[in-house]
């Protein structure tokens, strides 16, 4: 009987400690709450010159995004050449906070086709050193 009484006392103290930890966690919800998104303007980067089809589409997307999020969406054209590589690189190097978006397309997101063909010639064997 003595061992059982000691066990119930130990279980009671563990239970009290667990309840105290849960109360402490629930009592401080302000320390773990996330910030509201978005709380500042969002930049939508288009790596093409203004006036094209992608620019028109981006402005329509920015308008709908702005009305649904309740925050201003700024469309920024980056036609610096390189088939959109400059604007894409700018977005890739920006802070990963969700406030800089890219309206990409296939030619700047798909991997480039290699310029050189590194293929095995039929006259050479793959195992021969020469």
N, C-alpha and C positions, 0 to 999 in steps of 0.2 A: 504494500500500500504506500509505503514511503517513497518508493521509486516512481510510482504513478503520480503522486502528488507533486513531486519535484518536476516531472515531465510536464505536467499541466501548467505549473508555474513558469517553466521555461517557454512553453508554447504561448502563454499569455503575454510574456514580455516581448517575444518576437512579433506577435500580432499587434501589440501596442506600438512597437517601433515601426512596423509597416504602415499602420494607419497614420502615424505622425509624419512619415515621409510623404505619403499621399496628400495629406492636408497641406504640407509645406509646398508641394509642387502645384497644387490647385490654387493656393493662396496668392501666388505671384504670376498671373498670366501675362502681365505687361512685359516681362523680360523676354518672353519667347514669341511674341507676336511679330508677324512679318509686316513690312512696309506696304502701303498701297501702291499698286502699279497701274498705270504710269503716274508719276507725280511731277514730270517735266516733259517737254516736247520730245517726240520721237523723230528721228531722221531716217528717211527712206532714200537710200542711195541707188541711183540708176547709172550704170557705167556706159551710157550712150548719150549722144547729143540730144538736146530738147527738140520737140516737134515731131518725133517719130511715133510709130505705133506703140513701142514699149513705154514711151513717155506718157502718152495718152492713157494707156492702161494703168500705169503707176499712179497717175493723178486720180483716176477713178477709185483705185484701191485705197489710196491715202484718204480720200474723202469718206469712204465707207468706214475705214478703220478709225478715223477721227471721230465720226459720229457714234460708233459703237463703244469706243473706249472713253470718250469724253475728254480727250486731250488732243492738242494740235499735232499733226503729222506734217513735217517739212519734207518736201521732195527736193532732192539735191542731185543734179546731173553732174557726172564726172566723165566727160568725153575726152580723156587724155590720151587716147590711142591704146595700142596693144590689144585690140579687140575686147575691151572691157576689163583687162587684167589690172589696170591701175585702180579703178574703182572697187573691184573685187578685193584687191589686196588691202585697200584702205579699210574696208569693212572687216576683213579677217584680222587686221591688227588693232582694231578698236577695242575698247573695254567690253568684256562679255557681260554686259548688264541688261541687254535687251532693248536699249534705246537707239541702236543703230542697226537698221535692217537693210537687206540687199534684195532688189528685184533682179534676180539673175535669169539667165537664159542659157540655152544649151552650149553655145560656143564659149562661154567663159566659165562654165561649171563642169563640162565634160573634159576628161583627160585629152590632151593633145595627141594627135597621131604622130608617131616618131618619124623624123625626117630620113633616117637611115634604116635600111633593112638589114637586120642582123640575122641572117638566115644561113643555114648550112648549105654549102654548095654540094651538088650531087657528085662532083668529081672527088671530093675529099671525104674521108671517113671521119666520123665523130670521135673515134678512139685514137686515130693517128696523131702524133704530136706536131706534124708539119702541115 
